[in-house]
Amino acid sequence: MGLTMSSYQTLRLRQDGSVLYLQIYRPEASNTINEAFAIECRAAIREFRDKINILVVEGLPEVFCFGADLQAIEQGNIAGNGSGGRPQDPEILYSVWQDMMSGPYISLAHVKGKANAGGLGFVAASDIVIADNRALFSLSEMLFGLLPACVLPFLIHKIGKQKAHYMTLMTKPVSAEQAYCWGLVDDYGDNSDLLLKKHIQRLSCLSKSAIVRYKSYMAELDTRVGDQKSAALAMNVEIFSDEDNIRKINRYIQTGKYPWEA
């Protein structure tokens, strides 16, 4: 038996007809990603993918999703668990994003607040992205000696190699306006809830069969994300197994100091 809507611990689900709203819900951890969230997210999408036409992924008002739970990683390493708080198998989250990109439904990210690191994976994998005008998008991994290994195939597919390259190296937040200019965001404004409603109303005119056929065809036209999966997963394991990177994460959690600070 699968989980019921009320039994999920790291996300909240609400179904309205053919629309499923999946809210990333870890307010105690700034909506960061841990193993439990990755597993629950995969389970929810597997349960509903064939029953819905539209999947809306949302976060909290101030943070959409802030990436890996560094505190859980640090605590896991103290406990002697080398995998710490990240998903033991990075394929779980990668498969979630792949399904959002090519699954039999329209995936729509509704971004308020900060979308950072792994949180950007949900954005890049979505068919349509709606943002509040105060939303911020960033890749902070390089600050800790990491890199967005699993996010990059999706981000490059979304906005191109150079812009993804720039975001990775600069590590600084990009505004909703800039993200719109780059093609990461499709629409944004003061009232993103209203924008979301208007998009859903229009998308609801599409039949399930048309959506399935179109998404399947689009996946056939561009196979790069699937082709790059093995390399992305291998690099993810490598960077989270690097002892120097783990030391940097531990120091940051324990002292609040970044690696370059004395």
C-alpha positions in Angstrom: 0.0 0.0 0.0 1.2 3.5 -0.7 1.1 6.5 1.6 -2.1 8.4 2.0 -2.2 12.1 1.5 -2.1 12.7 5.3 0.7 10.3 6.0 3.5 12.2 4.2 5.9 13.9 6.6 7.9 16.2 4.4 5.3 17.3 1.9 1.7 18.2 1.7 -0.6 17.0 -1.1 -3.9 18.5 -2.3 -5.9 17.2 -5.3 -8.4 19.4 -7.1 -9.9 17.5 -10.0 -7.1 16.7 -12.4 -4.6 19.0 -10.6 -2.3 17.8 -7.9 -0.6 20.4 -5.6 2.6 19.1 -4.1 3.9 21.4 -1.4 7.5 20.9 -0.2 7.0 21.2 3.5 10.0 21.2 5.8 9.6 24.5 7.6 11.8 23.4 10.5 14.7 22.9 8.0 14.2 25.8 5.5 12.6 23.4 3.0 15.8 21.6 2.4 16.1 18.2 0.9 16.8 15.1 2.9 16.5 11.4 2.2 12.9 11.2 3.6 11.8 14.0 1.3 13.3 12.5 -1.8 11.6 9.1 -1.1 8.2 10.7 -0.3 8.4 12.9 -3.4 9.0 9.9 -5.6 6.2 7.9 -4.0 3.7 10.8 -4.4 4.5 11.3 -8.1 4.4 7.5 -8.7 1.0 7.3 -7.1 -0.7 10.2 -8.9 1.2 10.5 -12.3 -1.4 8.5 -14.2 -4.4 10.1 -12.4 -3.7 13.8 -13.0 -3.2 16.2 -15.9 -1.3 18.9 -14.0 1.3 18.7 -11.1 2.0 22.0 -9.3 5.1 22.0 -7.1 5.1 24.7 -4.4 7.1 25.6 -1.4 6.8 28.0 1.5 6.2 31.8 1.2 9.9 32.6 2.0 11.6 29.6 0.6 10.6 27.3 -2.3 13.4 24.8 -1.7 16.9 25.5 -0.4 18.7 22.4 -1.6 20.5 19.7 0.4 20.0 19.6 4.1 23.6 20.4 5.2 22.8 20.1 8.9 21.4 16.6 8.4 24.6 15.7 6.4 26.7 17.0 9.3 24.7 15.1 11.9 24.9 12.0 9.8 28.6 12.1 9.6 29.0 12.7 13.3 26.9 9.6 13.8 29.3 7.7 11.5 26.8 7.5 8.6 28.8 8.5 5.5 25.7 9.3 3.5 24.4 11.7 6.2 21.3 13.6 5.3 21.5 13.5 1.5 19.6 10.8 -0.4 21.7 7.6 -0.2 21.0 7.1 -3.8 21.0 10.4 -5.8 19.0 8.5 -8.5 15.9 9.0 -6.4 15.7 12.8 -6.9 17.1 12.6 -10.5 14.2 10.2 -11.4 11.7 12.6 -9.8 13.0 15.4 -12.0 13.0 13.1 -15.1 9.4 12.2 -14.5 8.5 15.9 -14.1 10.1 16.6 -17.5 8.7 13.6 -19.4 5.9 12.1 -17.3 2.2 12.0 -18.5 1.2 15.3 -17.0 2.1 19.0 -17.2 4.6 19.9 -14.4 4.4 23.5 -13.1 6.7 25.0 -10.5 5.2 27.9 -8.5 8.1 29.7 -6.9 8.0 32.1 -4.0 11.1 33.0 -2.0 14.4 31.2 -2.5 15.0 28.4 -4.9 18.6 27.2 -4.3 20.8 24.3 -5.3 18.7 21.2 -5.5 15.6 23.4 -5.3 16.6 24.7 -8.7 16.3 21.1 -10.0 12.5 21.2 -9.5 12.4 24.5 -11.4 14.5 23.4 -14.3 12.6 20.1 -14.6 9.2 21.8 -14.8 7.3 22.3 -18.0 6.2 25.8 -16.9 7.6 28.0 -14.1 5.6 30.8 -12.4 7.3 33.0 -9.9 6.6 35.7 -7.4 8.5 38.9 -8.4 10.5 38.6 -5.2 11.7 35.0 -5.9 15.4 34.3 -6.1 17.2 31.6 -7.9 20.7 30.4 -7.0 23.3 27.6 -7.1 25.5 27.8 -3.9 27.3 24.4 -4.2 30.7 25.7 -5.3 31.0 27.7 -2.1 31.5 24.4 -0.3 33.6 22.7 -2.9 30.5 20.9 -4.2 28.8 21.3 -7.6 25.2 20.9 -8.8 25.9 17.6 -10.6 22.4 16.4 -10.8 20.8 19.8 -11.4 23.0 20.8 -14.3 21.7 18.5 -17.0 18.2 19.9 -16.4 19.3 23.5 -16.1 21.4 23.3 -19.2 18.4 21.9 -21.0 16.3 24.7 -19.7 18.5 27.8 -20.2 21.6 26.7 -22.1 25.1 25.8 -21.1 26.6 29.3 -20.6 23.9 30.7 -18.4 24.0 27.5 -16.3 27.8 27.8 -16.2 27.5 31.4 -15.1 25.0 30.6 -12.3 27.2 27.7 -11.0 30.4 29.8 -10.9 29.0 33.0 -9.5 26.9 31.3 -6.8 24.9 34.5 -6.3 21.1 34.8 -6.4 19.3 35.7 -9.7 16.1 37.8 -9.6 12.8 36.6 -11.0 13.2 39.3 -13.7 16.6 38.0 -14.7 15.4 34.4 -14.5 12.5 35.4 -16.9 15.0 37.0 -19.3 17.1 33.8 -19.3 14.1 31.5 -19.9 14.2 29.9 -16.4 10.9 31.5 -15.5 7.9 31.7 -17.9 5.9 34.3 -16.1 6.2 36.3 -12.9 4.5 39.2 -11.1 3.2 40.7 -7.8 0.4 38.2 -7.6 1.8 34.8 -8.6 -1.2 33.0 -7.1 -3.4 34.7 -9.7 -0.9 33.9 -12.5 -1.0 30.3 -11.4 -4.7 30.2 -11.5 -4.9 31.6 -15.0 -2.3 29.1 -16.3 -4.2 26.2 -14.7 -7.4 27.4 -16.2 -5.9 27.4 -19.7 -4.0 24.1 -19.3 -7.1 22.4 -18.1 -8.5 22.6 -21.6 -5.9 20.0 -22.7 -6.9 16.3 -22.6 -4.9 13.6 -20.8 -4.3 11.8 -24.1 -2.9 14.9 -25.8 -0.6 15.6 -22.8 0.7 12.0 -22.7 1.4 12.0 -26.4 3.1 15.4 -26.5 5.3 14.8 -23.4 6.4 11.4 -24.8 7.2 13.0 -28.2 9.2 15.8 -26.5 11.2 13.3 -24.6 12.1 11.5 -27.8 13.2 14.8 -29.4 15.9 15.5 -26.8 17.4 12.6 -24.8 20.4 14.5 -23.3 19.1 14.5 -19.7 18.8 10.7 -19.8 22.1 10.3 -21.6 23.9 12.4 -18.9 22.3 10.6 -16.0 25.1 8.1 -15.2 27.8 10.9 -15.2 25.6 13.1 -13.0 25.0 10.4 -10.4 28.6 9.4 -10.3 29.7 13.0 -9.8 27.1 13.5 -7.0 28.5 10.5 -5.2 32.1 11.7 -5.7 31.5 15.2 -4.3 29.6 14.0 -1.2 32.3 11.3 -0.5 35.1 13.9 -0.6 36.4 14.2 3.0 37.5 17.8 2.4 34.0 18.8 1.3 32.5 17.1 4.3 34.9 19.0 6.6 33.8 22.3 5.0 30.1 21.4 5.5 30.7 20.3 9.1 32.7 23.5 9.9 30.0 25.7 8.4 27.2 24.0 10.4 29.2 24.1 13.6 30.6 27.7 13.4 28.6 29.4 10.6 31.9 30.2 8.8 32.3 29.7 5.1 35.4 27.8 3.8 37.3 30.9 2.9 36.7 32.6 6.3 39.4 32.3 8.9 
